[in-house]
Amino acid sequence: MKTVLITAYAINPYKGSEDGTGWNIAKGVSKDYKTIVITRKNNREHVERYLKEFPDPIHDNMAFYYFDLPNWAMFWKKKIGERGYVLYFYLWQFFITFFIAKNKLKFDLAHNLNFHSDSHPTFLWVFGKPTIWGPIGHHPKVPKEFLLPIYGRKAFLKDRLYYSVKWAMRNLDPFYRLSVYKSAKIIGINSSVQKVMRANATKVEIIPAVASEPVKPNEKQKGKFTILSVGRFVEMKGFDIAIKAFAKFVSTLPEGQKDEVRLKLLGKGEFTDFLKKMAKDLGVEKYVEFVAWVDKSEMHEIYSQSDLFLFPSHEGAGMVVPEAMSYGLPVLTFDNVGPGELQKEAGIKIPYSTYQNAVDEFSEAIKMLFDSPGQRLRLSINSSFTFKASFTWSKKIEAITKIYNECLPNEMVAPLTNPIAH
């Protein structure tokens, strides 16, 4: 059995998002390979607790090592905020190569698994082994008309500065260009990754970073037509469009029907008060429910009792989209490289045009689905089928294992004396 070395900055079996991606991929590939997983020290408690609580023979194929930069680097990471995290992650990936060499770890293939950053290089290629890089994400710019007039100049400049810094890191850092050249395969989470990385198209495989397990929804109770949207309340997520489209939809209903609909916004963030005021100003605050983050069991009930998932986000990912699809919810998104690519044929995609046209078209789509239970059912069936075909962890692990097999040398590698010793 060959050995794969995985570096996963974030890994936690009790969480979703990137932490869950790190855990599920590492565990999934351990069915076919010995895996050496290097992660940060703050993940140790969660990993070791899980290994004790949920014993599994597959864990015998996994070895965990924990690496962090010195305390001074940790101090400055927290001291200078978001920029500190960018620098820390860069240095963590650079110095992890010395940690690997010091511990004399032997492996046949290296996989730089996460974060999903499109601007930080990998350095694992220095060991001369086939190197897999990704999943790598890319967030396009938020269109100016959907940002500046709504959230103000500060938010607009922040978005453009963020994009410019990432462009510079991708295009001016020689280590980044070497990483693109040296990697055997690059896994992108959407179709924009190959272009912004300027990578050979034959190197890039598109595998969305998100996955989940099939669920059995609770029985839907008779009641209100519930539109659900989930995420951080930040400008990139487009919750302003969700509220405005919903308000216009409500305005088309007779007074007797208005109490039959609800928009449920689940999340929190810096624009919570801004969005609440928007709902109030539009006269729909009684029909819009803001819910802070809840635990997994409550999320299950919320998804089960919803009729439509509304997610007009401008991002290049959208991890909640497959989660909604696992419940068979029709999905309403922009036609973009993020949520639009993820939902495939599981809902309705609204093309970008003017801001007001977007609000109008989202509103019309909501009204059509409200008036047409048959259309909702058709899209619900498409949603369930699409999820099972593309977004289960078994499908993702199968795709990654195939990449490993393509990149590993054909000759047999002698078994290591103690490949997973701590």
N, C-alpha and C positions, 0 to 999 in steps of 0.2 A: 504493500500500500504506500503510495507516494505521499509526500508531506507538503502542505500548503501553509505558508506564513501569511497571516492576515493582520494588518494594522487597522484598528478600529478606534478612533478617537472617542467615539460615543458608543457605548454598548451597555444595555440594561434590559434584562429579560422581563422586567416589570413595567416597562414603558413602551410607548409607540414611537412614531416618527423615526428620527435617525438612530436613536438608542435602540429601538426595536428592530430596525433594519440591521444594525450591527449584530445583534444577538441572533436573529432568525437566519441570516445568511451564514454566519459562522457555524451555527449548529446544523443547519441544513446540509452544508457541504461535508460535514464530518461523517456523514453516512458512507462516503466514498473515499475520504482522505483523512490522514492524520492532520490535524490543524493546530498550529501554534498561533495563538491570538495575543496580540500586544495591545493593551488599552491603557487608559489613565488610571491612576491609583484611586481616584474617587469612585471608580466603578467596581472596585474589588469587593466591597461589602455586599453589594447587590448580586454579583455573580456567584460568590461563594454561598450566600444564603439560598439562592435558587438551586444550586447543585445539591445542597443538603435536603431541601424541601421536596425536590422532584428528581429523585435518583433515576437515571436512565443509562443503559449500557452505552449509548452513543457518547456520553460524557467521557468515557474512557479514551476516546479518540481526540479529546480536546485538552490542550494545555494553555494556561493563562499566565501571562507575564504582565507586570504593571510598571509603567514608566511615566515619570513626570520630569519637567525641568526643575532646576533648583528653586528654592524658596524666593529668591530675589525676582525671578521671572514671574512666579505666581503673584507676587506683590504688585508688580507693574502691570500685569494683565488686568487686575481688578482696578488699579489706580487710574488708568487712562481709558477705561470703558471699552466701547466696541472696537476701537483701533487696537487695544491691547489684545483682544481675542484673536484678531487677524494676525498680529505679529507672533503671538504665542503659538498658534496652530502651525505657522510656517516653521518656526524654530523647533517645535515638537517633532515635526516630520523630518527635519534635517538631522537632529541629534539622535533620533531613534535608530539611525543606521549604526552609530557608535555603540548603542545599547545592544543591538543584534550581534555585532562583531564581538563585543566584550563577553557576551553569554554563549558565544560559539554555537549559535543556533543553525541547524542544518535543515535545508528545505529544497524543494524542487521547483516551486513556483511562488511568487509573491503577489499579494493582492492588497493594494491601498484602497480600503473599503469606504471610509467616510472621514470627514464631513463631505457633503455634496458640493464642495466649492469648485467653481470653474476658474479660479484665479490662483490657487496654491499648487505648486508643483509637487510631484512625488519624487523621492530619492531612492526608492527601493531597487531601481534598475542598476545601482552601483554594484550589486552582488552578481551580476551577470546571469541571472535567472529570468525566465519569462515573467514579465510584470503585467498585471491587470490593474487598471486604474478606473475606479468608479464604483457605484453610480455617481456621475457628475451632473449637477444641475446648472441651469442658466436662467436667470430672470431677465426678460427684456425690459426696456424702459417702460414705465407707465406713460401712456400717451399724454402729451401736455394738456390737452383739453379735459382729460379725466383727472387731472391732478392740480394744476395751478389755480383755476377758478374755484375749486371746491375746498382744497386744504391749505392754500396759501403759498406764498413765495418760499417760506422756510422749508416746507415739505418738498416743494419742487426742486429747490437747490440741493437738498439732501439726497434726493433720488438721483439727480444728475451727477453729483459728486461721487456718490457710491458707484455709479456705473463707470465713471471715468477712471477711478482708482482701479477697479477690476480690469478694465481694458488695458491700463498701463502694466499691471502685473502679468497679464496674459501675453502681452506683446513686447515688453521691454526686458523681462527677466530671462536671462539666458538659461537658467535652470528649468524654467517652464518649457521653453522650446525644446530643450534636451529631453524633458519628460515626455513630451508629445512624440518625439522621434524614437525614443528608446522603448516606450511601452509596446507590448505585443498586442494588447487590445485595450480600447477605451470604452467604457460603458457609459452611455449618455441617457439621461432620463427623458429627453424630448428631442425633437428633430433639429432644434437650433444649436445644439451643443457642438456638432461637428464643424459648423461654419465658424462659430466664434473661437474655437480652439485652433482653427486652421489645421485640422488633422486630415490625413488621408482617409477617404471615405471607407476604404476596405478595413481600416482599423476600428471603426466605430460601430458598436452594436447598441441599438436602442432598447433598453429595458427599464420601464418605469421603476422608480425607487420605492414605490408604495406597493403594499400587498396586505392581505388580511386572510382570515379564515371564513369559510361559509358560515352563516348564522341562520338560525330559525327565528324569525321575528315573532314577537308576541302578537296575539290576535288583535287586529285593529278594532278599536272601540268606535261605535257610532258617535259622531260628534262633529267638531269643527274641521273644515278643510285647512290643514296645517301645512304651511310652507316653512321649511327649515333651512337655516344657513349657519355654518359653524366655522370659527376661525378667530384669529387675533383681530382686534378692532384697530387696524392700521390702514393707511391710505391704499396700500397695494391690493387689499382684499376686495375693494369695491362695494362695501356695505352701504355706501351712500346711494349707489344705483339700486341696490336691493330695496331700500326703504322707499325711494322715489317711485320705482316701478310698482311696488306694492300699493303705495298711496294712490297712484293713478288707477290701478286695478280696482281698488275699493271704491273709488269715485264713480265707477261704471255700474256698481251694484245698486239695486233697489234697497231702500232703508231696511227692509225686513231680512235681507240676505247678508248685510254687513256684519252682523254678529256671528255669522256662520264661518268666518275666515279668521285666520291668525297667521302672523309672521313671527316665527320664533328665532331669535338671534342668540346663539350660544357662543360665549367667549368673553374675553376682556381685553383691554388695551388702552393706549393713551387717548383714543378718540371715543371712548364710551360716552362721556357726557355730550360730546359734539353730536353723536348719532342719536342719542335720546332727545336732544333739543330739536334735531331735524324731524324726528317722528312727531314731536309735539307741534312744531310749526306747520307741518303738513296736515295736522288734524287727525292723525291716525294712531296717537299714542295708546289709546285703549285697545287697539287691535295688534299692537307690537309688543312682544314679550322679550325682555332681555334676561338671559340666564347666564350666570357665571359658570365656570368649568365645574363639571360634576364627575362622580366616579363612573367606572365602566358599566356597572349594572344600571345606573340611571340613564346613561347614554343609550343603552340597549332599548329601554322603554321609550325614550324620546324619538329615536329613529323609527321604532315600530309603530308609533302613533302619528307619524308624519305622512304626507301625501306627495310632497314634491321637495326636491333639494335644489335650492336656488344659490348659485355660487358665481357671481359676476366678477371673479378675481382676475387680475392682470398678471399674476405670477407665472413662473415657468414650471410649476409643480402642481400642488393641490392634493395633498395626501388624504384629505377627507372625502374626495370624490369616490375613490374605490370603496371606502368605508360605507358611504351612502348606497353605492351600487350593490354591496353585499346584502342590503336589506330590500333590494329590488325597487329603489326609489327612482323615478324619472329625474334626470339631472338637467338643469337649465344653466348654461354657461356662455361665455364669449367663445367665438370660434378662434382660438389661439393655440399656442404651442404648449400651454399648461393644461388647465382643466378641460379645454376643448379637445385636445388630443387624447386625454385620459378617458373621457366619456364615450368616445367612438360614436356608436349609434344608440346610446342609452338615454337620449334625451333630445333637447333642442339647442342648437348653437346660434348665437346672435353675432352677426359680423360687426366689425368695428366700422363706424361711420362718425357722425357727430354725437356729442354727448346726449342731446335730447332725443335723437333717433334711437340711441341705445336704450334709454329709459322707456321710450314708447314701445319698442319691439319686445323688450323683456315683459312689459306690462301686458301686451297683446298675447304673448306666449302663455303667461299665467292665466289669463282669462280663457284662452282656448282650452287649456288643460282642466280648468275648473268646470267649464261647460261640457266637457267631453270625457266622461268616465271611460269610454271605450278606448280613446286615444291614450289616456293615462295607463290603462291596463296593458296596451300594446308596448308602450315604452317601458313599463315596469318589467315585462317579460324580457325585453331586450337588455335591460339593465342587469337582471339576474344572470342571463346567459353570457353577457360580456364579462361580468365579474368572474364567473367560473372558468371562462376560457383564457383569461389574461392576468388575473390579479390575485390568485391564491399563492400562498408561499410555495406550494409544491411546484407550480408552474415557473415561478421565479428561480427556485433552486435548480430546476431542470435546465433552464436557459443558461445559468451561470456555470453549472457543471459541464455543459456542452462546450462553453468557452475554455474552461480549464483543459478539457480533453484535447481540444484543438491546439492549445498552446504548449502543452507538456511534451517533452521529447518522447519518442516511441520506445527508446531503450529502457529496460528495467533498471530501476535504481536500487542499490543494495539497501536493505533495511537498516535503519539507524539503531545504534546500541540502546539509546534511551531518548527517543525523539521528543518525548513530552515531559521530561524531568523539569521540575521547578528549580 
